[in-house]
Amino acid sequence: MIFDYPVLRIGRTHGPTGYSSYESFRPWLRDEFTFRCVYCLKRETWGQVTGEFELDHFEPQSLIPERTLDYFNLIYACRRCNSVKLDQPIDDPLKFLASDVVVVLPDGVLSSDSLDAKRLIGQIDLNSPALQRWRVMWMRIVDLAKERDSALHQQLTGFPEDLPDLGRLRPPSNSRPEGIEISWHAKQQRGQLPESY
């Protein structure tokens, strides 16, 4: 399904450090979060315009300034979700917004038995009526494209054209250089990039 959350991960794929601006982490975070908002799963290919996706500190930099340039405190979020979160301290969404914890129902509601996931869903207002309608609309659009327009379906469910080549980047340090070999660009170069995700 188009709104399936990713499987629960033990840790991050990448580990760049030492940049002087957190915006420098953008290509790494795009790859890390598979080109979609960690909260609502909006995809870049769904009409992205400049500035639509932001880099968010899940532990707010206003409260914990020492983590401002910490890659492991940064997430990739759409403007809507980032503006709802603001300076709220939240738990790491990679731990609680995962496919074995959260399910998207046919009516667009996010459902979970986990109290932590429910709290996070409430903090970001992910079950607002507007987001429920938005999810149902996109599920229907993707289903119709699958039935009637395979090229459009591929565009809606496939990867962006501009996958970042992380192997060309030179962060001051990288605690997980092996992640570059499993990046989406590296998979594309090897002919292993899935048609959709």
TATASUL-V622930 format. One record per backbone hydrogen bond with DSSP energy under -1.0 kcal/mol. NH is the residue of the N-H (numbers start at 1). CO is the residue of the C=O. E is the energy in kcal/mol with one decimal. If there is no record, write none. Layout:
nh & co & e
NH & CO & E
NH & CO & E
This chain:
nh & co & e
4 & 1 & -1.6
17 & 173 & -2.7
24 & 21 & -1.5
25 & 22 & -1.6
26 & 23 & -1.7
29 & 25 & -2.5
30 & 26 & -2.8
31 & 27 & -1.7
32 & 28 & -2.7
33 & 29 & -2.5
34 & 31 & -1.5
35 & 30 & -2.8
36 & 33 & -1.0
37 & 42 & -2.4
38 & 76 & -2.6
41 & 37 & -1.4
44 & 35 & -2.5
46 & 43 & -1.6
47 & 45 & -1.2
48 & 44 & -1.5
52 & 49 & -2.3
54 & 77 & -3.8
56 & 75 & -2.7
58 & 73 & -1.9
64 & 60 & -2.8
67 & 64 & -2.1
68 & 65 & -1.7
70 & 67 & -1.5
73 & 70 & -2.2
74 & 71 & -1.6
75 & 56 & -2.4
77 & 54 & -2.7
79 & 52 & -2.2
82 & 78 & -2.4
83 & 79 & -2.3
84 & 80 & -1.6
85 & 81 & -2.3
86 & 82 & -2.3
88 & 85 & -2.3
90 & 58 & -1.8
95 & 92 & -1.7
97 & 93 & -2.9
99 & 6 & -2.8
101 & 98 & -2.3
102 & 98 & -3.0
103 & 111 & -2.8
105 & 109 & -3.0
108 & 105 & -2.5
111 & 103 & -3.3
118 & 114 & -2.4
119 & 115 & -2.3
120 & 116 & -2.2
121 & 117 & -2.8
122 & 118 & -2.1
123 & 119 & -2.6
124 & 120 & -2.1
126 & 121 & -2.6
128 & 125 & -1.3
132 & 128 & -2.4
133 & 129 & -2.4
134 & 130 & -2.2
135 & 131 & -2.5
136 & 132 & -2.3
137 & 133 & -2.6
138 & 134 & -2.3
139 & 135 & -2.6
140 & 136 & -2.2
141 & 137 & -2.6
142 & 138 & -2.6
143 & 139 & -2.2
144 & 140 & -2.8
145 & 141 & -2.5
146 & 142 & -2.3
147 & 143 & -1.9
148 & 144 & -2.4
149 & 145 & -2.6
153 & 149 & -2.5
154 & 150 & -2.3
155 & 151 & -2.0
156 & 152 & -2.5
157 & 153 & -2.0
158 & 154 & -1.9
166 & 164 & -1.4
168 & 165 & -1.5
173 & 17 & -1.7
175 & 15 & -2.6
179 & 176 & -1.8
180 & 177 & -1.5
183 & 180 & -1.3
187 & 183 & -2.2
188 & 184 & -2.1
189 & 185 & -2.4
190 & 186 & -1.5
191 & 188 & -1.5
192 & 187 & -3.5
197 & 157 & -2.0
